Amino acid sequence: MKKNNNQQINLKMDEKHNQTIAMLNDENHPTQTRIDDNRTGLRKCCSSFFAPLRNNLLLTMTITGVFFGLLLGFLCRLSKPSSETVMILSFPGDILMRMLKMLILPLITSSLITGLAVLDPKSSGKLGVYALTYYFCTTILAAVLGIILVQLIRPGERGNKAQVRLELLGDDPKADQITTLDAIFDLFRNMFAENIIQAALEQVKTTREYGTVDTNGTTPPKVKFSTRYVAGTNFLGLITFCCAFGIAIGTMGQRGEPMLHFFLILNEIVMKLIKLTMWYSPFGIMFLVAGKILEIEDLLKLAQSLGMYALTVLTGLAIHSLITLPFIFYVITRRNPFAFYKGMLQAWLIGIGTGSSAASLPVTFRCLEETLKLDRRVTRFVLPIGATVNMDGTALYEAVAPVFLAQLMGRQLGIGQLIIVSLTATVASIGAASIPSAGLVTMLLVMSAVNIPAKEITIIFAIDWALDRIRTSVNILGDGIGAGIVDHLVRSELGPTELEEGENTNKPIQARTAARLSTARHLSTHEDFNETVITTALD
């Protein structure tokens, strides 16, 4: 009897145990009730197609804007519109460019200052070393790739050279006489601006004025060097000042926190304005693309004359953006680079529409911080510098163009001259302003390094507008990949963020400078050590 009772008790306990496990399983995995889906196959197909589009509405609208811009531009060409009509059609796109450029200055200043103010000098130093090493290596790789392709394809030796020069060569452009030394010195002059307010409007440029030559020709003409200011924001000077300003705030401790809070709030305001601007961007990009297509005078003649040159540049940009950069990203981070590219698609499209990496900078911030979830301290330091210094597409373009022009003139550049072209293209791309077609100005520097007349550059004027947009989009992808790599390398060292920001919070901003953070960490470590010692002594 006892055995039977014990067996019954065990059976009851087993049943209760099984019931408990079943209840737990039901809690962890709730019962899924089957819902009869009476939708037709067509409705299911449409729902699965439009659901991702609704979830990425802004990106979908931007892609649609680019497509309709191309369609509108080619259709309007059939009616041969006047220059006034083209100007009116391009007006909404011009408004978009102005809106984006308006946000560049407050975005760069607030992001750099807040990013560096909460970083200790050791962390900011590592960020700078990683970022600059990446920028230099990828820019050199892009320039070397361009030279290899132009030597293999040899676009200047294909087709009728005389016809190309007759159709496309114009007057000698009124360009200043510049040398490599002048360009390098101008980089440092612009880095240390004498007036920070003026740096927001103008930048320094060195010019050479040659005196009159004597009738005998025995003495060389005297050269007079002069520096003048030309229109255009001096981003190098602003970045240098903001870096120093942010590091100084970080060393001031509690007294620097009011200024830090000011720039944090300024950065949040700018990001809110960027989000509002982005809803106008699909409409603006549509008319921006259409207007640029209408500005081309003869598409057929352009394709016949410079088709091989454009193919060489586009092949190089495709290899650099689809093979070189993804390979570097995967080797370092072991992540899928094309999934990373997907998160940057919005910034890439804006770059194609605007042709300016600086104008696309607000969108690049939004993609990296909100879509790809990179550390704000990394993006605020890396992206403003990358938009000014990292010009992979421009370096490749400026390496291809001089060799193409030399081939068109019937000249063969030796190994030494090709090395000079690659190095000079790297320096010139760093000095190129992040504005549309700025590479044409710095290309004169590369051409002068191998003694190619400045008037030859007018040959590629006709197609520069299109190639400029593609190389700008490659520059933006390079900036994003660089930020992703630096974020991967320093994430474990930076620790949790001290910036409590976001559009969905009403909490007051609580941020501490680098000096207070290091002090707090030191005190915390000291207290933990004392507590450990006391506990050990009591045991």
C-alpha positions in Angstrom: 0.0 0.0 0.0 2.8 2.4 0.9 4.5 1.7 -2.4 1.2 2.4 -4.2 0.7 5.6 -2.3 4.2 6.8 -3.0 3.8 6.0 -6.7 0.6 8.0 -6.8 2.2 10.9 -4.9 5.2 10.8 -7.4 2.8 10.8 -10.3 0.9 13.8 -9.0 4.2 15.6 -8.4 5.3 14.8 -11.9 2.0 16.0 -13.3 2.3 19.3 -11.4 5.9 19.7 -12.5 4.9 19.1 -16.1 2.0 21.6 -15.7 4.4 24.2 -14.3 6.9 23.7 -17.2 4.0 24.0 -19.7 2.8 27.2 -18.0 6.4 28.6 -18.2 6.6 27.6 -21.8 3.3 29.3 -22.5 4.6 32.5 -20.9 7.8 32.5 -22.9 6.2 31.3 -26.1 2.5 32.4 -26.1 0.1 30.3 -28.0 -0.2 31.6 -31.6 -3.8 31.6 -32.7 -4.2 31.0 -36.4 -5.7 34.0 -38.2 -7.5 33.2 -41.3 -6.1 35.5 -44.0 -8.8 36.1 -46.6 -6.6 38.5 -48.6 -6.0 37.6 -52.2 -2.6 36.8 -53.5 -2.3 40.2 -55.3 -3.1 42.1 -52.0 -0.5 40.0 -50.2 2.1 40.8 -52.8 1.3 44.5 -52.8 1.5 44.6 -49.0 4.9 42.9 -48.9 6.2 45.3 -51.5 4.9 48.6 -50.1 5.6 47.8 -46.4 9.4 48.5 -46.7 8.6 51.6 -48.7 6.4 53.0 -46.0 9.0 52.2 -43.3 11.6 54.1 -45.3 9.4 56.9 -46.6 12.0 59.6 -46.8 14.5 57.4 -48.6 11.8 56.2 -51.0 10.8 59.8 -51.8 14.5 60.8 -52.4 15.0 57.9 -54.8 11.8 58.8 -56.6 12.9 62.4 -56.8 16.1 61.5 -58.5 14.3 59.3 -61.0 11.7 61.9 -61.8 14.4 64.5 -62.1 16.2 62.5 -64.8 12.9 61.9 -66.6 11.8 65.5 -66.4 15.2 66.7 -67.6 15.3 64.5 -70.7 11.7 65.2 -71.6 12.2 69.0 -71.3 15.2 68.8 -73.6 12.8 67.8 -76.5 11.2 71.3 -76.3 14.6 73.1 -76.4 13.9 75.4 -73.4 15.5 78.8 -73.1 18.1 79.7 -70.5 15.4 81.6 -68.5 13.3 78.4 -68.4 16.2 76.4 -67.2 16.9 78.9 -64.5 13.3 78.8 -63.3 13.2 75.0 -63.4 16.4 74.8 -61.3 15.1 77.3 -58.7 13.7 74.7 -56.2 17.0 72.9 -56.3 18.9 76.1 -55.6 16.7 76.6 -52.5 17.7 73.1 -51.3 21.4 73.9 -51.7 21.0 77.1 -49.8 19.1 75.4 -47.0 21.8 72.7 -46.6 24.7 75.2 -46.8 23.0 77.4 -44.1 23.3 74.5 -41.6 27.0 73.6 -42.3 28.7 76.2 -40.1 26.6 75.7 -36.9 26.7 71.9 -37.4 30.5 71.7 -37.7 31.2 74.1 -34.8 28.7 72.5 -32.4 29.6 68.9 -33.3 33.4 69.3 -33.1 33.3 71.3 -29.8 30.9 69.0 -28.0 32.6 65.9 -29.3 36.1 66.9 -28.1 34.9 68.6 -24.8 33.9 65.2 -23.3 36.9 63.3 -24.6 40.1 63.1 -22.6 43.3 64.1 -24.6 44.3 60.4 -24.9 41.0 59.4 -26.5 40.9 62.4 -28.9 44.5 61.7 -29.9 43.7 58.1 -30.8 40.6 59.3 -32.8 42.8 61.7 -34.7 45.5 59.2 -35.5 43.1 56.5 -36.6 41.1 59.0 -38.8 44.1 60.7 -40.4 45.8 57.4 -41.1 42.7 56.1 -42.8 42.2 59.3 -44.8 45.8 59.3 -46.1 45.9 55.6 -47.0 42.6 55.6 -48.9 43.4 58.9 -50.7 46.8 57.4 -51.9 45.1 54.2 -53.0 42.5 56.2 -55.0 45.2 58.2 -56.8 47.3 55.2 -57.6 44.2 53.3 -58.9 43.3 56.2 -61.1 46.8 56.3 -62.7 46.8 52.5 -63.2 43.4 52.7 -65.0 44.3 55.6 -67.2 47.5 53.9 -68.3 45.7 50.7 -69.1 42.7 52.1 -70.9 44.6 55.1 -72.4 41.4 57.2 -73.2 43.5 60.0 -74.7 44.8 57.8 -77.5 41.4 56.6 -78.6 39.3 58.5 -81.2 40.2 61.6 -83.2 42.4 63.7 -81.0 42.3 66.7 -83.4 38.5 66.7 -83.4 38.3 66.5 -79.6 40.6 69.5 -79.2 38.8 71.5 -81.9 35.4 70.9 -80.5 36.1 71.2 -76.7 39.2 73.4 -76.3 38.3 77.0 -75.4 40.2 80.0 -74.4 42.9 80.0 -71.8 41.2 80.1 -68.4 42.2 83.0 -66.2 43.9 80.9 -63.6 46.5 82.0 -61.2 50.1 80.6 -61.4 50.3 78.2 -58.5 52.9 75.6 -57.5 53.0 72.7 -55.1 54.9 74.7 -52.5 52.3 77.5 -52.7 49.5 75.0 -52.2 51.1 73.3 -49.2 51.8 76.7 -47.5 48.2 77.8 -48.2 47.0 74.7 -46.4 48.9 75.7 -43.2 47.9 79.4 -43.6 44.2 78.4 -43.8 44.6 76.1 -40.8 45.6 79.0 -38.6 43.2 81.7 -39.6 44.0 85.2 -38.3 40.3 86.1 -38.0 37.8 83.3 -37.1 34.8 85.4 -38.3 36.5 86.0 -41.7 37.3 82.3 -41.9 33.6 81.6 -42.2 33.5 83.7 -45.4 36.9 83.7 -47.0 40.1 81.7 -47.3 43.7 82.6 -48.1 45.3 82.1 -51.5 48.8 82.8 -52.6 49.4 84.5 -56.0 52.6 85.1 -58.0 53.0 88.3 -59.9 55.8 88.4 -62.5 57.6 91.6 -63.3 58.5 92.8 -66.7 61.3 91.1 -68.6 64.2 93.2 -69.8 64.8 93.6 -73.5 68.0 91.6 -73.5 66.4 88.7 -71.7 69.5 88.1 -69.6 67.9 88.5 -66.2 64.9 86.5 -65.1 61.7 88.5 -64.2 61.2 89.3 -60.5 58.5 87.3 -58.8 56.4 89.0 -56.2 54.4 86.8 -53.8 51.2 88.1 -52.3 48.4 86.5 -50.3 44.8 87.5 -50.8 41.4 86.4 -49.6 39.0 84.7 -52.0 35.4 83.9 -51.4 34.7 80.5 -49.8 34.4 79.2 -46.3 37.8 78.3 -44.7 36.8 74.9 -43.2 40.4 74.0 -42.3 40.6 77.1 -40.1 37.2 76.6 -38.5 38.1 72.9 -37.7 41.4 73.8 -36.2 39.8 76.5 -34.0 36.9 74.3 -32.9 39.2 71.4 -32.0 41.3 73.7 -29.8 38.2 75.3 -28.3 36.6 71.9 -27.5 39.8 70.5 -25.9 40.1 73.7 -23.8 36.5 73.4 -22.5 37.3 69.8 -21.6 40.2 70.9 -19.4 38.2 73.5 -17.5 36.2 71.1 -15.3 32.9 72.4 -13.9 33.5 75.9 -15.0 33.4 74.9 -18.6 30.1 73.0 -18.4 27.8 76.0 -19.2 29.6 76.5 -22.5 29.4 72.8 -23.2 25.7 72.8 -22.5 25.3 75.7 -24.9 26.9 73.9 -27.8 25.0 70.6 -27.0 21.7 72.5 -27.2 22.9 74.2 -30.4 23.7 70.8 -31.9 20.3 69.4 -31.1 18.6 72.5 -32.6 20.6 72.0 -35.8 19.7 68.3 -36.0 16.0 69.2 -35.7 16.4 71.7 -38.5 18.1 69.1 -40.6 15.2 66.7 -40.2 12.8 69.4 -41.4 15.0 70.2 -44.4 15.1 66.5 -45.3 11.4 66.5 -46.1 12.0 69.1 -48.7 15.0 67.4 -50.2 13.1 65.0 -52.6 11.4 67.9 -54.2 14.5 70.0 -54.4 16.7 67.1 -55.8 14.2 66.4 -58.6 14.5 70.0 -60.0 18.3 70.1 -59.2 18.9 67.0 -61.4 16.6 68.2 -64.1 18.2 71.6 -64.3 21.7 70.1 -64.6 20.6 67.8 -67.5 19.1 70.8 -69.3 22.4 72.8 -69.0 24.2 70.3 -71.3 24.3 71.7 -74.8 24.9 68.5 -76.9 24.8 65.1 -75.2 25.8 63.2 -78.3 28.9 65.2 -79.1 29.9 65.1 -75.4 29.6 61.3 -75.3 31.6 60.9 -78.5 34.4 63.2 -77.5 34.8 62.3 -73.8 33.1 59.0 -73.5 36.3 56.9 -72.9 37.6 59.5 -70.4 34.3 59.4 -68.4 34.3 55.6 -68.5 37.9 55.5 -67.1 36.9 57.8 -64.2 33.7 56.0 -63.5 35.4 52.6 -63.5 38.0 53.8 -61.0 35.3 55.3 -58.7 33.3 52.0 -58.9 36.3 49.9 -58.0 37.3 52.2 -55.1 33.8 52.4 -53.7 32.7 48.7 -54.3 36.0 46.8 -53.7 38.7 48.9 -52.0 36.6 50.6 -49.3 34.4 47.5 -48.5 37.5 45.3 -48.3 39.2 47.7 -45.8 36.0 47.9 -43.8 35.5 44.1 -43.6 39.1 43.3 -42.8 39.0 45.7 -39.8 35.5 45.4 -38.5 34.4 41.9 -39.8 31.0 43.4 -40.7 29.1 43.5 -43.9 30.1 46.7 -45.7 27.1 46.7 -48.0 24.7 46.6 -45.1 26.6 49.7 -43.9 26.2 51.3 -47.3 22.5 50.6 -47.1 22.3 52.8 -44.0 24.1 55.6 -45.9 21.9 55.5 -49.0 20.2 58.8 -48.1 23.4 60.7 -47.8 24.7 59.1 -51.0 21.7 60.3 -53.0 22.0 63.8 -51.5 25.6 63.9 -52.6 24.7 63.0 -56.2 22.0 65.7 -56.2 24.0 68.5 -54.6 27.6 67.7 -55.7 28.9 68.9 -52.4 30.2 66.8 -49.5 29.8 69.8 -47.2 26.2 70.3 -48.2 25.6 66.6 -47.6 27.2 66.7 -44.2 24.0 67.2 -42.2 22.4 64.2 -43.9 25.6 62.1 -43.3 25.4 62.9 -39.6 21.8 61.7 -39.5 22.5 58.5 -41.3 25.4 57.5 -39.2 24.0 58.5 -35.8 20.3 57.5 -36.1 20.3 54.8 -38.8 23.7 53.0 -38.2 23.9 53.9 -34.4 27.5 55.1 -34.4 28.8 56.8 -31.3 28.1 60.5 -31.4 31.5 61.3 -30.0 33.1 59.6 -33.0 30.9 61.1 -35.7 31.2 64.6 -34.3 35.0 64.4 -34.5 35.5 62.3 -37.7 32.9 63.6 -40.1 33.7 67.4 -40.1 37.3 66.6 -40.7 36.5 64.0 -43.3 34.3 66.3 -45.3 37.3 68.6 -45.6 40.3 66.3 -45.8 39.1 63.0 -47.1 38.6 63.3 -50.9 39.1 59.9 -52.4 37.0 60.5 -55.4 38.6 63.9 -56.1 42.1 62.4 -55.7 41.3 59.7 -58.3 39.8 62.2 -60.7 42.7 64.6 -60.4 45.1 61.7 -61.1 43.3 60.6 -64.2 42.6 64.0 -65.8 46.3 65.2 -66.2 47.4 61.9 -67.7 44.4 61.9 -70.1 45.3 65.5 -71.2 49.0 64.5 -71.7 47.9 61.5 -73.9 45.6 63.8 -75.9 48.7 66.1 -76.5 50.7 63.1 -77.6 53.0 63.2 -74.5 54.1 60.1 -72.6 54.6 60.6 -68.9 57.4 58.6 -67.3 57.3 56.7 -64.0 58.8 59.7 -62.1 56.1 62.0 -63.5 53.3 59.5 -62.6 54.6 59.4 -59.0 54.6 63.2 -58.9 51.0 63.2 -60.3 49.8 60.7 -57.6 51.4 62.6 -54.7 50.3 66.0 -56.0 46.8 64.8 -56.6 46.7 63.6 -52.9 47.8 67.0 -51.7 45.5 68.9 -54.1 42.5 66.8 -53.0 43.1 67.7 -49.4 43.1 71.4 -50.3 40.0 71.1 -52.5 37.0 72.9 -51.0 34.0 70.6 -50.4 31.8 72.5 -52.9 30.7 71.6 -56.4 33.5 71.4 -59.1 36.2 72.6 -56.6 38.4 69.9 -58.0 38.8 71.8 -61.3 40.6 74.6 -59.4 43.1 72.3 -57.6 43.6 70.3 -60.7 45.6 73.2 -62.1 48.2 72.4 -59.4 48.5 68.8 -60.6 48.8 69.9 -64.2 51.5 72.5 -63.4 53.5 69.7 -61.7 53.9 67.9 -65.0 54.1 71.0 -67.2 50.6 70.7 -68.9 49.3 74.1 -70.1 46.4 75.4 -68.0 44.2 76.0 -71.1 44.0 72.3 -71.7 41.7 71.9 -68.7 38.8 73.5 -70.6 38.6 70.2 -72.6 37.0 68.4 -69.6 34.8 71.3 -68.5 31.8 70.0 -70.4 31.6 66.7 -68.5 32.9 67.8 -65.1 29.4 68.5 -63.8 28.4 64.8 -64.0 31.7 63.3 -62.8 31.7 65.8 -60.0 28.5 64.4 -58.5 29.7 60.8 -58.7 33.1 61.5 -57.1 31.3 63.5 -54.4 29.1 60.5 -53.6 32.3 58.4 -53.3 33.8 61.0 -51.0 30.7 60.7 -48.7 30.9 56.9 -48.7 34.6 57.2 -47.8 33.7 59.5 -44.9 31.1 57.1 -43.6 33.3 54.0 -43.9 36.1 55.9 -42.0 33.7 56.8 -39.2 32.5 53.2 -39.0 36.1 51.9 -38.8 37.2 54.5 -36.1 34.0 53.7 -34.1 34.9 50.0 -34.1 38.5 50.7 -33.0 37.7 53.0 -30.1 34.3 51.9 -28.9 35.6 49.8 -26.1 38.0 52.5 -24.9 35.4 55.4 -24.9 33.0 53.6 -22.6 29.3 54.6 -22.2 28.4 58.0 -23.5 28.0 60.9 -21.1 25.8 62.9 -23.4 22.1 62.5 -22.6 20.6 63.9 -25.8 17.7 63.1 -28.1 14.6 64.6 -29.5 12.2 62.4 -27.4 13.5 63.4 -24.0 12.5 66.4 -21.9 15.2 65.9 -19.3 17.8 68.7 -18.8 21.1 68.0 -20.5 23.5 66.4 -18.1 27.1 66.4 -19.5 30.4 66.7 -17.9 33.7 67.9 -19.3 36.6 65.6 -19.8 38.4 66.9 -16.7 35.4 66.2 -14.4 34.9 62.8 -16.0 38.4 61.8 -15.4 38.2 63.1 -11.8 35.0 61.2 -11.2 36.4 58.0 -12.5 39.5 58.4 -10.4 37.4 59.0 -7.2 35.2 56.0 -8.1 38.2 53.8 -8.5 39.8 55.1 -5.3 36.6 54.5 -3.3 36.2 51.0 -4.7 39.9 50.3 -3.7 39.3 51.5 -0.1 36.1 49.5 0.2 37.9 46.4 -1.0 40.7 47.0 1.5 38.2 47.5 4.4 36.2 44.4 3.5 39.3 42.3 3.3 40.5 43.6 6.7 37.1 42.8 8.3 37.2 39.3 6.9 
